[in-house]
Amino acid sequence: MLALSLPSQIAVFLIEAIFSLYIAAVLLRLLLGFARASFHNPLSQFLVKITNPVLVPMRRFIPAIGSVDTSAVLLAFILMFIKVSLLFLIKSHQLYFPASLLYALGELLKTIIWIYFIALMLQAIISWVGNTQGNPIISLINSLTAPILRPIRKVVPLVGMMDLSPLVAMLGLQVLLLTVTHLFR
């Protein structure tokens, strides 16, 4: 593979950064809604404000399916597909449509796994610091990770004062990440 020119490197960086941040915002909004997190939280309000301009018009045509915000799922997938396609075009000067669709799906799944992994890491680090009462971000992180930790806590007991369920969840997420990476290679 040929080395990219400076303008191409800058374009790759900007596409990666801008698309990744917005996709993460859409996915966070989706996952927090799925976890029934408080949308009165300042971080939730921020996510709503930056995603509403695109999601509200989409919802007129794409209804939710149960508790799943299908508009957010579709938006995240479309944005990931555009990101992947642009990167393919810059790096190889070709667009591989079927490959881009599959690769975008894999990247979307990996992003969701990373969101949960980072949330679990933050939750663990914050728990070591202590005295975090009233912090609005902590309540969102707890809401986000609860659906993953709840079933694990039923199986993995406390060891003394230590809750090992986040560690078990992170190990499981890493296995899932390896599996998704292998499947969508």
Secondary structure, DSSP 8 states (H G I E B T S, - for coil): -----HHHHHHHHHHHHHHHHHHHHHHHHHHHHHTT--TTSHHHHHHHHHHHHHHHHHHTTS--BTTB-HHHHHHHHHHHHHHHHHHHHHHHS---HHHHHHHHHHHHHHHHHHHHHHHHHHHHHHHHH---TT-HHHHHHHHHHHHHHHHHHHHS--BTTB--HHHHHHHHHHHHHHHHHHHT-
